Structure formats: structure tokens, C-alpha cells
Amino acid sequence: GEGEQLRGAADFSVVTGAMLENRVPRGDNFTDDEPEENVKWWTKAVQHTRVFARVSPIHKQVIVQAYQKYGYNGIGDIVAMTGDGVNDAPALKQAEVGVAMGQRGTEVAKDAADIVLHDDNFPSIVKGIEQGRLSSENLQKSIMYTLCSKVPQVAPTFAELLALPQALTVAQVLLIDIGTDIWTAIAYAMQPAESKLMEHTPRHPRCEKMVNSKVLAYSYGYMGQFQMLFCWVMFFYATPGMWELYRSGKKPTEYSHEDFVTETKGQTVYYWTLVLGQIAAAISTTTKMQSVFGFGTVPYGFPNKTLNLMLFGEVVLGLATIYVGPMQSAFNTASIPMNSVLIPITAFVGIILLDEFRKVAARSLEESPGRAPSKKT
């Protein structure tokens, strides 16, 4: 009865329409000039209320506005509203996402809504949310992958200021960006979801952007640094004569023909190592927490056939750039010994293993007792 509802409403678990009469905003929406008592009341209501009972159409709209103004610790919630009748139309229009019923919903409700459920099946909303999260997640992963190579691409420019031989040419940078990275990044659109996609707290678009500090830290401060380290190690270790050329202290104007050949081979090894490093980054970035190979969890594997094809294409293009004459001329590469091709594979293996260890550590922290589930990147 009414008495039970009011007793439940005392702790904000149930709020009735009668209790909202004096809580509506002064104007069409809540502003920063609302009475302090109303602000405190709504702040508690949006945190604790589970049921709004016997509310009018205007109350429904006010409730949506309250969540948008006072939810999420004052930042404002992103609100979805479901409805099927004429009385629901104002709230459906007010919400960021209005969801109307396609079979039993009125035309007014459908016109006011952003989404119409043709089957009137609420689990379809959950499936839609999952697909939205997956699209957002894959776009973020694509950005993370694309940014990784920027550190090892720009490092040779600064290294030349320290009198190091040129390690990468502009043409080779463009070949990586346009010839390989862009197609691999697009392939992330077909990436299936990780096993715990719906268990994480959703990303709030007003306080956590798509490209945030975690994305930049991963791409520039973590993955990009390992790529750069392996590229430089292979540049000096896997290139015959490169260390001796550096120790000689010669300037480029003093190079002999043999020195130029050694520099070109060094650039080729640096380029090839970066290609392998980007393939490793592409595989690692397909998941943020779940192991690709099943270390401590269900293996994610390689379910994206399009991405797999793109990675194979990167290897083929990289080898063609090294050994095919016209490609050598266009991108200033040279044929290198087989050892110089095989040794950089350690960069590929090393980067993948390092990120697998990171994922194991991240899962351990997330699953530790007393720790709340972490937000997604």
C-alpha cells in the first residue's frame, strides 16, 4: 500500500510521485541555482533509489534530468530510457538514448525514441550495449596499435643529432604507416570481444576519453619503448659492420662506398625489426587483459581472419622490400644476410612475452581480494 511505499521511500530505495511534487526544477531543467535542499535530495536519490512509483509523465522527464545532472558523482550519468506509451515520450526525448517498443509502442513513443526494439525483447538492449562496447573497444585498440610505432619511427631523427648513423628513412616510415599499419588498424573492426567485456565498468565519455592517459602510456611509454629498444639492438647487433662504423666516428660526408652499404643494410634491419615489432604489437593489442595464448586464463587465440591476413601481408611486404630490386630502389633498402632476418624475430617473441606477463599481472591485481573491478582503458 501507500504506507509501505512511503516507508521504503524514507531510505530512497522507493520514491513515489507524491514525493517529487516539491522536487521539480524551477525551469525546464536543473541548473546550478537549484535550492540546496533539492540538490542534496536528488544527489541521494540518483545514488540509492531503485523504484520510482506512481509518477506522472513530467516526473519521468525530471527523473531523467536528475540523473543527467547529479549522477556519477555530479558529472552526470548517460541515461537510457525505455517506454511504450504517449506518457513516456518526454522522458524518451530527454534521455541520451530513448528506447521504444516496436510492437506495443505508440507512434508518439517511437518518434521520440532513438532506438525502436522491433521484438520488444529487453535482452536485445543488452546485446546492443555489448556491440556498442565492442565497437568502442576495437576503435581504442586500433588507436593503441597505430600509436605504438611512432616512438621507434621518430627516434632515429634524434639519434642523428648524437652522431649515430641514419637508421630509418622517410620513405620507410611512410611504407610502415601507409603500406602496413593502416590496413592492420582497419582490421580491428572485425575483432571479437574479450571474455569479460561486459564485466568491466563502462567508460564514461565525459571523464574518460577514447584517447586517454592509459592509451598514451601503453603506446608511447610501454610498447613503443620496447619496440625502439629492440630496433636499436638489432641495428647494431644484427647488421654486419654497423658497430664498427659507429665506433669509427665518421661523418656521412666521410663515408666510403662500403660505409654507405653498411648504413643501408642497417636501415633495412631497423625497418625489418620495426615491422616485426608492429606485428607483435598487433597481436598483443587484440586483448587488454585476456591472454592471447592462454597463460593463466582461457586463450583468446587468433579469431580475426582479416587481421591474420593483414599480418601475413606485412611479412610478405617487408621481405619484398628487402629483396625485390624495384622495392630496394624505392625505399633505400638492401639485401641482408639470413641471420639479419632471423635474429630480429627475437624482438617479435620478446614483445609478445612481455605483454603476456603484463596481462597476467593486471589480472592478478584486478582479482585480488578487496579490490573493486577496474575501469576499462
KOLDREN-534427 format. One record per residue (C-alpha): x, y, z; residue in one letter. Coordinates in steps of 0.1 Angstrom, whole numbers, plus 5000, padded with zeros to 4 digits. Layout:
<sites>
XYZA...
</sites>
This chain:
<sites>
500050005000G500950375001E502250335037G504750065027E505950274997Q506450575019L508450375045R510550235016G511050585002A512450705035A515850555027D515450644990F515050284978S511550364967V510350714957V506750794949T505351064926G503951254956A507451294969M508551454937L506051734936E508351974955N511551844939R510951954903V513452214889P512452584887R512752594850G512752344822D515752164835N518052164866F520552444868T523352534893D520952764911D518652494924E517852514962P520552334982E517952104999E516751984965N520351934953V521151714983K517951524979W518451444943W522051354948T520951084973K518050984951A520150914920V522550704941Q520150494961H516650484945T515750154929R512050224922V510150534912F506450464917A503250634906R504950914887V503551144861S504951204826P506651524838I508151334867H509651084844K511351364825Q512551524857V513951194869I516051154837V517251524841Q518251454877A520451154867Y521951364839Q522751654863K523551484896Y524551124887G528150994885Y529351204915N528051524899G529451464865I526151334852G525050994841D524550884805I520850784806V518850534786A515050534790M512650264779T508950334772G505950244750D503250504757G502450864750V503350954786N506850824781D507651054752A509051354771P511451124791A512450934759L513251254742K515251384772Q517451074776A520651034757E519250704744V515450664742G514350304736V510750254724A508949924720M508249834683G505249604687Q503249754715R504750104715G502750404703T503850614673E504550904696V506950704717A508650564686K509050914671D510551044704A512950754708A516450704693D516150324691I513050104684V513049744696L511149554669H510849244690D510049424723D512749194739N514749364766F517749134763P518149284728S519249604747I521949414764V523149274731K523149634717G525149764746I527649484742E528049564705Q528549924713G531149844739R532949614714L533049894687S534450144712S536949884725E538149794690N538550154679L540650224710Q542749914704K543250024668S544450364680I546850194706M548349984679Y548750274654T550550494680L553050224691C555350264661S555650644664K558450614691V560850394671P559950594639Q560950934654V563950804675A566450784645P565951154638T567051254673F569750984672A571351154642E571951464664L574151234686L576151134656A574650794651L574250664616P570850714599Q568650424610A565450494591L564450694560T561350904554V560250664527A560550364551Q558450554577V555750614551L555950254539L555250134575I552450394581D550650364547I551750034534G551049814565T549849994597D546750154582I545349824568W546049634600T544449904621A541249884600I541149504605A540549564642Y536949654633A536349274629M537849184663Q535648964685P535149064722A537348954751E535748714775S535048974802K533949264781L530649314799M532149264834E534049594834H532749934844T531750124813P533850414801R532250754809H532650974778P532751294798R535651204821C537450924802E538151004765K538850744738M542550854737V543350894774N546450884795S546350504797K546350474759V549250714756L551250544784A550750204768Y551650314732S554350564739Y555650474773G555450094772Y555049924738M556750194718G559750194741Q560249814738F560049844700Q562550124700M564949924722L564849614701F565249824669C568449984682W569849654695V569249484661M570549794643F573949744659F573949374666Y572349214636A573949444610T577449334599P579949624603G577449874619M579049884653W582449944637E581150224616L579650394646Y582950354666R584950504637S583350834644G582950914607K580551174594K578351084565P580351314543T583451094551E581750764543Y583250524517S581150314494H581350024519E580250254547D577150364527F576349994520V576649924557T574450214566E571750104541T571849744555K571449894590G568450084579Q567049764564T567549574596V565949864616Y563049864593Y562549484594W562749484632T560149754634L557849554611V558149254634L557649474664G554449614649Q553249264642I553949174678A552149494689A549149404667A548849054683I549349184718S546849474714T544049244704T543449194741T543949424771K543549164799M542948824784Q545948614774S546248564737V547948224743F546148104774G548748204801F546548174833G543248214815T541148104786V543248164754P541948444732Y543748304702G543648444666F539848464658P540148764634N540948614600K541148964584T543749074609L545648744604N545748814567L546949164572M549849044595L550848794569F550849064543G553149274565E555648994565V555448954527V555749324521L558649354545G560649074528L559749214494A561149554504T564349384515I564949154485Y563049284454V565149514433G562549784425P561449794462M565149834472Q565550134449S562250294460A562850264498F566650264500N566949904514T569549634506A569649254507S570849144541I572248804553P569748544566M571048594601N570048964599S566448844590V566148574617L567848744647I565149034648P562548764653I563648774690T562149124691A558748974680F558948704706V560148934733G557449194729I554748934729I556048764761L556549094779L552949194772D551648854782E553448904816F551749244819R548349084813K549048824840V550049094865A547049314855A544549024860R546148934894S545649294906L542149304893E541248974910E542949054943S540649034974P539049364984G539849534951R536949674931A536849594894P538949834875S537650064848K538449984812K541150174794T
</sites>
